[in-house]
């Protein structure tokens, strides 16, 4: 693969979590709620989930810890899946 293809793949991979947060923000803003920190909360939740999983080895505990930190952002960004 050349440099351009590798860069494009890396950009799509790195931008996907932020895209989910943006979609959740758009949906929550349509309902009248403005949540400016959704992207940051989701990224902090992802880092927390990774660290908890590496410490304990429990996927359930990692997801619960991340949800406790970023519950509003997770609810807003995942509601489009329902």
One Martini backbone bead per residue (centre of mass of N, CA, C, O) as a GRO file, in nm:
protein
   82
    1UNK     BB    1   0.099   0.035   0.017
    2UNK     BB    2   0.049   0.352   0.019
    3UNK     BB    3   0.039   0.647   0.187
    4UNK     BB    4  -0.254   0.735   0.119
    5UNK     BB    5  -0.400   0.476   0.206
    6UNK     BB    6  -0.297   0.468   0.497
    7UNK     BB    7  -0.407   0.746   0.580
    8UNK     BB    8  -0.708   0.687   0.522
    9UNK     BB    9  -0.740   0.449   0.717
   10UNK     BB   10  -0.653   0.605   0.974
   11UNK     BB   11  -0.873   0.824   0.962
   12UNK     BB   12  -1.119   0.637   0.979
   13UNK     BB   13  -1.042   0.494   1.242
   14UNK     BB   14  -1.012   0.759   1.423
   15UNK     BB   15  -1.310   0.892   1.339
   16UNK     BB   16  -1.542   0.703   1.437
   17UNK     BB   17  -1.602   0.789   1.734
   18UNK     BB   18  -1.667   1.085   1.658
   19UNK     BB   19  -1.902   1.021   1.472
   20UNK     BB   20  -2.088   0.902   1.688
   21UNK     BB   21  -2.099   1.161   1.862
   22UNK     BB   22  -2.217   1.343   1.641
   23UNK     BB   23  -2.478   1.186   1.593
   24UNK     BB   24  -2.578   1.220   1.885
   25UNK     BB   25  -2.576   1.532   1.881
   26UNK     BB   26  -2.782   1.567   1.657
   27UNK     BB   27  -3.018   1.416   1.793
   28UNK     BB   28  -3.022   1.586   2.059
   29UNK     BB   29  -3.064   1.863   1.919
   30UNK     BB   30  -3.343   1.793   1.793
   31UNK     BB   31  -3.468   1.763   2.098
   32UNK     BB   32  -3.319   2.026   2.264
   33UNK     BB   33  -3.030   1.916   2.336
   34UNK     BB   34  -2.718   2.047   2.452
   35UNK     BB   35  -2.398   1.866   2.393
   36UNK     BB   36  -2.060   1.957   2.387
   37UNK     BB   37  -1.907   1.686   2.542
   38UNK     BB   38  -1.940   1.409   2.388
   39UNK     BB   39  -1.664   1.339   2.268
   40UNK     BB   40  -1.501   1.345   2.533
   41UNK     BB   41  -1.667   1.134   2.688
   42UNK     BB   42  -1.619   0.899   2.491
   43UNK     BB   43  -1.308   0.896   2.508
   44UNK     BB   44  -1.289   0.854   2.814
   45UNK     BB   45  -1.451   0.590   2.818
   46UNK     BB   46  -1.256   0.430   2.635
   47UNK     BB   47  -1.007   0.452   2.816
   48UNK     BB   48  -1.136   0.329   3.067
   49UNK     BB   49  -1.214   0.056   2.945
   50UNK     BB   50  -0.929  -0.033   2.871
   51UNK     BB   51  -0.802  -0.017   3.157
   52UNK     BB   52  -1.002  -0.207   3.301
   53UNK     BB   53  -0.951  -0.453   3.120
   54UNK     BB   54  -0.643  -0.476   3.177
   55UNK     BB   55  -0.675  -0.509   3.491
   56UNK     BB   56  -0.923  -0.744   3.497
   57UNK     BB   57  -1.062  -0.890   3.222
   58UNK     BB   58  -1.347  -0.745   3.222
   59UNK     BB   59  -1.591  -0.647   3.008
   60UNK     BB   60  -1.829  -0.568   3.188
   61UNK     BB   61  -1.673  -0.373   3.376
   62UNK     BB   62  -1.578  -0.181   3.151
   63UNK     BB   63  -1.860  -0.094   3.049
   64UNK     BB   64  -1.967   0.011   3.321
   65UNK     BB   65  -1.750   0.227   3.367
   66UNK     BB   66  -1.800   0.388   3.106
   67UNK     BB   67  -2.104   0.442   3.161
   68UNK     BB   68  -2.063   0.607   3.426
   69UNK     BB   69  -1.916   0.844   3.278
   70UNK     BB   70  -2.088   0.837   2.971
   71UNK     BB   71  -2.405   0.816   2.964
   72UNK     BB   72  -2.516   1.051   2.790
   73UNK     BB   73  -2.342   0.992   2.538
   74UNK     BB   74  -2.429   0.697   2.497
   75UNK     BB   75  -2.731   0.744   2.464
   76UNK     BB   76  -2.715   0.945   2.225
   77UNK     BB   77  -2.528   0.768   2.024
   78UNK     BB   78  -2.717   0.487   2.042
   79UNK     BB   79  -3.018   0.563   1.950
   80UNK     BB   80  -2.988   0.505   1.634
   81UNK     BB   81  -2.997   0.182   1.666
   82UNK     BB   82  -3.313   0.144   1.758
   0.00000   0.00000   0.00000
